[in-house]
Amino acid sequence: MTTLAVPAPNRPPAAPRIDTLADLMERLGHVPLHRIRFRPPPGMAVEKDVLEARRQGLLCELVDGVLVGKAMGYTESILASFLIEMLNAFVRPRNLGFVSAPDGTVRLFPGLVRIPDVAFASWDQLPGRRRPTDPIPQLAPDLAVEVLSQSNTPDEMTRKRRDYFTAGVRLVWLADPVARTVDVYTSETQFSRLTAADVLDGGDVLPGFRLPLQEWFGELDRQG
């Protein structure tokens, strides 16, 4: 486990000036170019462009005025789907809040829209303790889960963690389908790494929730 970081203030980090494409790539976490949309031009995108992209069948996050295509694949979708089933089986009977899927867009800050692969938002995090009706609600879920895809970069995931925790997310799970590990982050930098022999628990966010990772990753080995 790494050393505990000083808690980040609940405001977005100041954006450095972007003069070149290299500056932009660094700011976005060196995501592959094929995921960066050029309509609208980088720096000019707004939330309505996120919704328009969705109408065209594209899932995009909004980062620093740039539409960034969401990285997802069949394997990641299977793991996300299984986790949603397990979380809902725990959350629903206890009426703890809502679990969202890989198309659940949330506004962490004005101009910053993220789409966790799976997320849990407790009633305390939901405005008026009701389901948001805005297609992009202002919401920092209690738990955000990211399932790594081939085109995710380490710098991208570092930026995402910073965004999540700065916005008020309390717990981040970073699942690696290839290594079959889950990094459990309780702050931007403090984490513990679980392997297939371990049990994932909900910590202070979902006390009592437990999922053996052998069961979760074992979904990828199921045969007919």
C-alpha positions as CSV (number, residue, x, y, z in Angstrom):
1,M,0.0,0.0,0.0
2,T,1.4,3.4,-0.9
3,T,1.7,6.4,1.4
4,L,-1.5,8.4,2.1
5,A,-1.7,11.6,0.0
6,V,-2.8,14.9,1.3
7,P,-6.6,15.2,0.6
8,A,-7.3,17.1,-2.6
9,P,-9.5,20.2,-2.4
10,N,-13.0,19.8,-3.7
11,R,-12.4,21.8,-6.9
12,P,-11.0,20.9,-10.3
13,P,-7.3,21.3,-10.8
14,A,-6.3,24.5,-12.7
15,A,-5.9,23.7,-16.4
16,P,-2.5,24.6,-17.8
17,R,-2.3,26.5,-21.0
18,I,-2.5,24.3,-24.1
19,D,-0.5,25.7,-27.1
20,T,0.4,22.5,-29.0
21,L,-0.9,19.1,-29.8
22,A,1.7,17.7,-27.4
23,D,0.2,19.9,-24.6
24,L,-3.2,18.5,-25.4
25,M,-2.0,14.9,-25.4
26,E,-0.3,15.4,-22.1
27,R,-3.4,17.0,-20.6
28,L,-5.6,14.1,-21.7
29,G,-3.3,11.4,-20.5
30,H,-1.7,10.4,-23.8
31,V,-4.9,8.6,-25.0
32,P,-4.6,7.2,-28.5
33,L,-5.4,9.7,-31.2
34,H,-8.2,7.6,-32.6
35,R,-10.2,8.4,-29.4
36,I,-9.9,12.1,-29.7
37,R,-12.8,13.6,-31.7
38,F,-12.1,16.6,-34.0
39,R,-15.7,17.6,-34.5
40,P,-16.2,19.9,-32.7
41,P,-12.5,21.1,-32.7
42,P,-10.6,20.2,-29.6
43,G,-11.2,22.9,-26.9
44,M,-14.6,23.8,-28.3
45,A,-16.7,20.9,-27.2
46,V,-19.5,21.3,-24.6
47,E,-22.0,19.0,-23.0
48,K,-24.5,19.2,-25.8
49,D,-21.8,17.6,-28.0
50,V,-21.6,14.7,-25.6
51,L,-25.3,14.1,-26.1
52,E,-25.1,14.6,-29.9
53,A,-22.3,12.0,-30.1
54,R,-24.5,9.6,-28.1
55,R,-27.3,10.1,-30.6
56,Q,-24.8,9.0,-33.3
57,G,-23.9,5.9,-31.3
58,L,-20.7,7.2,-29.8
59,L,-19.9,7.3,-26.1
60,C,-17.6,10.2,-25.3
61,E,-16.3,11.9,-22.2
62,L,-15.8,15.7,-22.1
63,V,-12.4,16.7,-20.9
64,D,-11.0,20.3,-21.2
65,G,-13.3,21.1,-24.1
66,V,-12.4,17.8,-26.0
67,L,-14.6,14.8,-26.8
68,V,-12.7,11.7,-25.9
69,G,-14.1,8.4,-27.0
70,K,-14.8,5.9,-24.2
71,A,-12.6,2.8,-24.3
72,M,-14.6,-0.3,-24.0
73,G,-14.7,-3.9,-25.4
74,Y,-16.6,-7.1,-25.1
75,T,-14.5,-8.5,-22.3
76,E,-14.7,-5.3,-20.3
77,S,-18.5,-5.2,-20.9
78,I,-18.9,-8.8,-19.5
79,L,-17.0,-7.9,-16.3
80,A,-19.0,-4.7,-15.9
81,S,-22.3,-6.5,-16.5
82,F,-21.4,-9.2,-13.9
83,L,-20.3,-6.5,-11.3
84,I,-23.6,-4.6,-11.9
85,E,-25.5,-7.7,-11.1
86,M,-23.6,-8.4,-7.9
87,L,-23.9,-4.7,-6.8
88,N,-27.6,-4.5,-7.5
89,A,-28.2,-7.7,-5.6
90,F,-26.7,-6.0,-2.6
91,V,-27.9,-2.4,-3.1
92,R,-31.5,-2.9,-4.1
93,P,-32.8,-5.0,-1.2
94,R,-31.2,-2.4,1.2
95,N,-32.4,0.5,-0.9
96,L,-29.0,2.1,-0.7
97,G,-29.1,4.1,-3.9
98,F,-28.4,3.4,-7.6
99,V,-25.9,1.4,-9.6
100,S,-25.2,2.7,-13.1
101,A,-23.8,1.0,-16.2
102,P,-21.0,1.8,-18.7
103,D,-23.1,4.5,-20.4
104,G,-23.9,6.5,-17.2
105,T,-22.6,9.9,-17.9
106,V,-21.9,12.2,-14.9
107,R,-20.8,15.8,-14.6
108,L,-18.0,15.9,-12.0
109,F,-17.4,19.7,-12.6
110,P,-18.7,22.1,-15.2
111,G,-17.0,21.1,-18.4
112,L,-15.8,17.7,-17.1
113,V,-18.0,14.7,-17.9
114,R,-16.9,11.2,-17.1
115,I,-18.4,7.8,-17.7
116,P,-17.4,5.2,-15.2
117,D,-17.8,1.6,-16.4
118,V,-19.8,1.0,-13.2
119,A,-20.8,3.4,-10.5
120,F,-22.7,3.4,-7.2
121,A,-24.4,6.6,-5.9
122,S,-25.9,6.5,-2.5
123,W,-29.1,8.5,-1.7
124,D,-26.9,11.1,0.2
125,Q,-25.1,11.8,-3.1
126,L,-28.3,12.2,-5.1
127,P,-29.9,15.7,-5.3
128,G,-33.1,15.5,-3.2
129,R,-32.4,11.8,-2.6
130,R,-34.1,11.1,-5.9
131,R,-33.0,9.6,-9.2
132,P,-31.6,12.5,-11.4
133,T,-33.5,13.1,-14.6
134,D,-30.8,15.1,-16.3
135,P,-29.0,13.0,-19.0
136,I,-25.8,14.3,-17.5
137,P,-26.4,14.9,-13.8
138,Q,-24.1,16.9,-11.6
139,L,-23.0,13.9,-9.5
140,A,-20.0,12.4,-7.8
141,P,-20.8,8.8,-7.2
142,D,-19.6,7.1,-4.0
143,L,-17.9,4.4,-6.0
144,A,-16.5,4.6,-9.5
145,V,-15.2,1.4,-11.3
146,E,-13.0,1.4,-14.3
147,V,-12.3,-1.8,-16.3
148,L,-9.1,-1.4,-18.2
149,S,-9.3,-1.6,-22.0
150,Q,-6.3,-2.0,-24.4
151,S,-6.4,1.7,-25.3
152,N,-6.4,3.0,-21.7
153,T,-3.1,4.5,-20.7
154,P,-1.6,4.8,-17.3
155,D,-1.6,8.6,-17.5
156,E,-5.2,8.6,-18.5
157,M,-6.2,6.5,-15.5
158,T,-4.1,8.8,-13.2
159,R,-6.0,11.8,-14.5
160,K,-9.3,10.0,-14.1
161,R,-8.5,9.1,-10.5
162,R,-7.6,12.7,-9.7
163,D,-10.9,13.9,-11.3
164,Y,-12.9,11.3,-9.3
165,F,-11.4,12.0,-5.9
166,T,-11.3,15.8,-6.4
167,A,-15.0,15.7,-7.2
168,G,-15.8,13.8,-4.0
169,V,-15.8,10.1,-5.1
170,R,-14.9,8.0,-2.0
171,L,-13.7,4.7,-3.6
172,V,-12.3,3.7,-7.0
173,W,-11.8,0.2,-8.3
174,L,-9.5,-0.3,-11.2
175,A,-9.9,-3.8,-12.7
176,D,-7.3,-5.3,-15.1
177,P,-8.9,-8.2,-17.0
178,V,-5.5,-9.3,-18.4
179,A,-3.6,-9.4,-15.0
180,R,-6.9,-10.3,-13.2
181,T,-6.2,-7.8,-10.5
182,V,-8.2,-5.0,-8.9
183,D,-6.5,-1.9,-7.5
184,V,-8.7,-0.5,-4.7
185,Y,-8.1,3.3,-4.3
186,T,-9.2,5.1,-1.2
187,S,-7.5,8.3,-2.3
188,E,-5.8,9.5,-5.5
189,T,-2.6,7.6,-4.7
190,Q,-3.3,5.2,-1.8
191,F,-4.3,1.8,-3.0
192,S,-4.1,-1.9,-2.4
193,R,-3.8,-4.5,-5.1
194,L,-6.0,-7.6,-5.0
195,T,-5.5,-10.7,-7.0
196,A,-7.8,-13.5,-8.0
197,A,-7.2,-15.2,-4.7
198,D,-8.6,-12.2,-2.8
199,V,-12.1,-10.9,-1.9
200,L,-13.2,-7.5,-3.0
201,D,-15.2,-5.7,-0.3
202,G,-17.2,-2.5,-0.3
203,G,-15.2,-0.8,2.5
204,D,-16.9,2.2,4.1
205,V,-18.9,2.8,1.0
206,L,-20.8,-0.5,0.9
207,P,-20.2,-2.2,4.2
208,G,-20.9,-5.9,4.0
209,F,-20.5,-6.2,0.2
210,R,-18.1,-9.0,-0.7
211,L,-17.1,-10.4,-4.1
212,P,-14.4,-13.1,-4.5
213,L,-12.3,-12.0,-7.4
214,Q,-12.0,-15.6,-8.6
215,E,-15.8,-15.5,-9.1
216,W,-15.7,-12.2,-10.9
217,F,-12.9,-12.9,-13.3
218,G,-14.0,-16.5,-13.5
219,E,-17.0,-15.2,-15.6
220,L,-14.4,-14.9,-18.4
221,D,-13.7,-18.6,-18.3
222,R,-17.3,-19.8,-18.5
223,Q,-18.0,-22.2,-21.4
224,G,-21.0,-23.8,-22.9
